[in-house]
Structures are given as structure tokens and as C-alpha cells.
């Protein structure tokens, strides 16, 4: 008990408000995770290479790329390369996201025989150009943050309305 009259009722109303906000956000989290996955797939760059076996869009669109777990009363959502299989198959996504520096690749090729009959080798110098980063993960995550911010604001308004209606 404190010396202020009504402080206990205020604390109870505030704790009910916090739990109400948390419950509303956790109820919407699976749908928000699916939206985040769809947004991530839509902004992922399209690979035109026929040599790579897996395309990032296909990997991120898989069912195992979204995970919503509830442990100890707390709901968490993960979207992206979650499983070991997805991490292995989507290994090169790091370079698509961050880009890479230009470098010189040296190699040797057979270049005939010299006068003594020994095999000659000739150096080949290849310039591998830089690749600009395409920030598709960051773009999708920023959109998800904006969505979460608006959902949290809406949940706070709804919880406040419930708290006021419940106190009367």
C-alpha cells in the first residue's frame, strides 16, 4: 500500500494495458511474418543465370523460410535463411546483398611445347568486375519495421480503449 489513494488500481490498469498490447501484437505476428516473406520475395533480385541450381526467390518463397515459435509465453518470428538446408543453398545471397570488390583471377593454360619438348604454360589474367550490392533484405526489413510500428500503435489505441471501457 502506498500513501496515494487509487495507485493500486492505476498499476493494475497499466499492467492490463501492457499485456493487452502484447497479446494483440503476438496474435498478428504470424500474418505479419507471411507478409514480410512475400515482401522479401518481391524485392529479391531475379537471377538470370542458368548455371546456379537455386534462385534466391525460390528459396525465400519456400515454407521453411518462415518460422513462428511460442516459447515461455513469448512469440518470435524468423524469416529468411533459417534452416541449415536454406543456408547452404542460399550461400551466395551474401554477395547479392552486399556486393563484391573487383579482383584479378590468375590461371594457367597449356601453351604447347618448347624446343626441348617440355610442356609450356601461359598465364591467363582475368579481371572479375565489381558487383554492386542490392539491398533487398534491408529494403524488406525496413518495410516490415514500418508495418510493425503502425500495428503496435493500433494495438496501443485498442488496449487503451479497452482499459478505459473496463474501468467504467
N, C-alpha and C positions, 0 to 999 in steps of 0.2 A: 504494500500500500504506500502510496506517496501522499504528500500533503495537498496535491491538486485534485480537485473533485472532477471525476469523469475521465481521468487519464487512462485508466484501465480499459474503459470502453473504446477510447481512441486507439490504443495499442492493438486491441483485438480487431478493430475495423481495419487498421493498416495491415496487419498480418493476413487478414482475409483478402484484402486487396491484392497483396503480393502473390498469394497462392492462386488467386483467380487469374491474374495476368499470366503467370507461368503455365497454368493449365490450358488457357486459350492458345498460347503460342505453341505448346507441345502438341496440341490437337491438330494444328495446321502444319506442323513440321514435315510430315510425310508428303503432303501435297506440294509444299514449297521445295522440298528436295527434288521431286519429279520435275517441277518447273525449272529448277536450276539445271538439271540434267538436260532437259530439252533446249534450254538457252545455250548451254555449253556445246551441245551438238550443232546447233545452228551457227555458232560463230567459229567453230573449228575449221581451219583451212582444209580445202579439198586437195588430196594428193592425186596427181595425175600419173604417178609412176606405176608401171605395171610390174616392176621387179619386187617391190615390197609386198609381203604377204598380207599385212594387216594395215588397214587405213584407220586413222585416229577416230574419224566419225563413227565408224562401225564399232570400234572398241568402246567408245564412250556411250554409245546407244544401247549397249548390252544391259541385261537385267542386273548383272553382278556389279555394275558400276555405281549402283545406289544402295546404300545400306542405312537403315534406320533402326537404332537399338535403344532399348529402355533398360537401364541398369540402375538400381538403387533409387528408383523414382525420378531419374533424370533421363530425358530423351536426347539422343545425339544422332545427327545425320552426317553421313560421309558420301561424297560424290566425287567420282574420278577414278583413278587407277588404284583401287582399294586392294583387290586380291593379288596374290603373287603372280597368277597367270596373266592378269591385265598389266601388271608392272613389267613383266617380261616381254609381252607382245607390244606394249606401247613405249618401249625404251627410248626410241628416237624422238618422242614428243618433246623431250627436254630441248633439243636443238630447234624444233619448230617454234617453241615458246620463246627461247632466249636468243636464238640466232647463233652464229659461229663466226670466228675470225677467218680471214683468208690464210692459206698456208700453201707451201710448196711440197709436193709429193715427189720424192725421187724414187726411181725404179731402174732396173737394168733389163736390157733385152739382148738376145743373141744377135751378133752382127757379123756373122761369117767367120772365116779362119784367116790367121795371118800367114806369113811366108813359112814359118816353122810348123804350121799345122795345128797350132793351139787355137782354141775357141776364143774369139774376141767378144767382149761385151761393150755395149754402148749405154751410157746413162740417158735416161729419159727424165725430163723435168716437166712436171705438170703443175700448173697453177690452179689450185682449187679456190674459187672465189668465196668471198664472204657471203653469208646469208643473213638477211635482216630478221630480227625477231618479230614474230606475230603474236601479240599478247592476247591470245584467245582465252586462256584461263583467267587472266586478270580482268578482262572485259566482262566475262560471265560472272565472276565473283563480285565485281562492283555493282552489277545489276541486282544480284542476289542480296547484297547488303542494303540497297535501297528498298527492295521489296520487304526485307525483314524489318527495316526501320518503320515503314508505313504500317506493317502488320502489328508491330509492337505498340505503336501509337494508337491504333484502333483498339487493340486489346486493353490498353490502359483506360481509354474512354469508356469501353463497355464495363470494365471492372469498377470504375468509379461510379457509373450509373447504377450498377448492382449494389454497391456499398451504400449509396445514398437511399436507394429504394428499400434496402433491407433495414436501414436504421429508422425508418418512419413507421 
